[in-house]
Amino acid sequence: MEPIVFIILFVACVPLVLLIIFVPVIKDKKARNGVTNYDTFSKNYSFVLDCSKEKAIELLLQKSVADTLNYSFDQNSMIIQFEHLNAIIEYQLMFYTFENRTFLKVTRIQMIHDKSNIPFMINRFFIEKCGAEPVDYQCFRSLESSVNE
């Protein structure tokens, strides 16, 4: 292969690869509306719901073709397992009620494959599926510790 052909292919492929990588990141930032509702390693996410725990569980049990991620949900263990592009990640759901509002903490418990963009799709999933609103994670931690005391 001539060097010029290699250079042209390289120059054409780099923007495409960058686009594939950054589209989920950009969509996540837009969905969060600038709120940082996750910890440093994107292991924990925090939301406030516009519905009760029971309604959120009911919504999670109803699968739809419009869901942004393929998932399975076990309401007994409160574990949701996301699958996307040969990646599988499990999260534990924990609900808190504080001042008549329902908060949701989503915590990664198992990552079977670590090269995925699932962490950048979690926010959109819960926003669209449950009407969740991202809550600043540091503020949520304060609230969580006061509820647990």
N, C-alpha and C positions, 0 to 999 in steps of 0.2 A: 504494500500500500504506500502510495506516495505521501510524503510528509504534509503536503498542502491539504490532501483529502482528510488526513487524520486531524489536522488543525481545525478544519471546517466542521467536522463531526463533533469535535470537542467543544468548540464555541457554540454550536447549536444545542448540544446536550446539557451543558452546564445550566443555562437559564431554566430549562425544563425540569431538571432535578431540583433546583432551588425552589421552583414554583411548587412542586409536589411536596417538598419538605415544609415550606412556610405557609401554605394555604390553611392547614389545620390550626396552626399557631395564630394566624390572623383572625380566623373565624372564632377561635376561643376568646381572644382578646375582645372582639366585638360583642360576643355573647355575654361576657362578664361585665361589660360596660365600665372597664377600668378597675373593677374591684379585684383585689388579690385575695381570693377565697381559698387558698391552698397554702400548705407549708413549703418549706425550702425544697424538699425532694418530691413534691407533688404526690405525697402519700395520703394526705388528708384534705378533704374538701368540706366547706361549710355552706349551708343554705338556710334560708327561711322559706317556709312553704305557705302558700295561700290556701291550704286545705289542712285537714286533720291527718294524723298518722294513718288512720284507717282508710281514708280516701286515697292517700298516696300509695298505700299498699295495693289497693284496688286498681289504681291506674297502672302500677307496675305489672300486675297480673294480666292486664289486657295488652297483648302484643298488637303492633300495627305495622303496616308496610312503611309508614312514615317515620318510624323510629330511626334515629341517626346511628345507632349501633345494634348489632345482633346481641341478644342477651338471654340469659335464663335467670329466673328469680325464685329462690326458695324462701317462702315467707316464714317457715318454721325457724330457720337459722338466721334469717334476715341477711342472706348472702346473695349478691348479684354477681353473675359472671358475664363479662363482656368478651366477645369474640370479634376480631377484625383483622383482616389480612394475615391469617395464620398466627395471630397472637391471641392469647387468652389471659385475662387478668380478673381475679376475684376481689370483691370489695365487701366489707361488712357495713351494713346500714345501721345507724343508731339515731333514734328520734328523741328529742328533748322538748318538753313544754315549759315555756317561760313567759310569764305575763300574757297568758292566753294566746301565745303564738307557738307554732310548731317549727322546730329547727331540725335540720338533718345534717348529720356528720357521715361522710362517706370515707372509709378507711381501706386502703389497699391491704389485703391479707396474703395474697399469693400472686406472683407473677410467673407464669410458666414460660413465657417468651418475652424478652425485654426490649426488643427492637420494634416498637409499635408507636402509633400516634394516639392510642386510646386515651392516655392522660389528657391530651388536648381536646378530646371529644366528650369528656365526662360532663363538663358544664353545660354544653349545648343539650346533651341528652336529658339531664334533669330539669333544665329550664323548659324544654319543649314537652317532656313527658309529664311532669308533675307541677308545672307552673312555679318552679323553684326560683328564688332570687338569690344570687350570690351574696354572701355576708363576709365582710372582712375577717380573715381567719384569726388574727390576733384578738379582735373584739370577741369573736366567737369563743376563743379559748378562755377569756375572762368569764363569759357567761356560763360556759360549760363547768368551770371550776366552782362557780357559785351554786349551780344546780346540784352538783355532786356532793356538796358539803352538808 
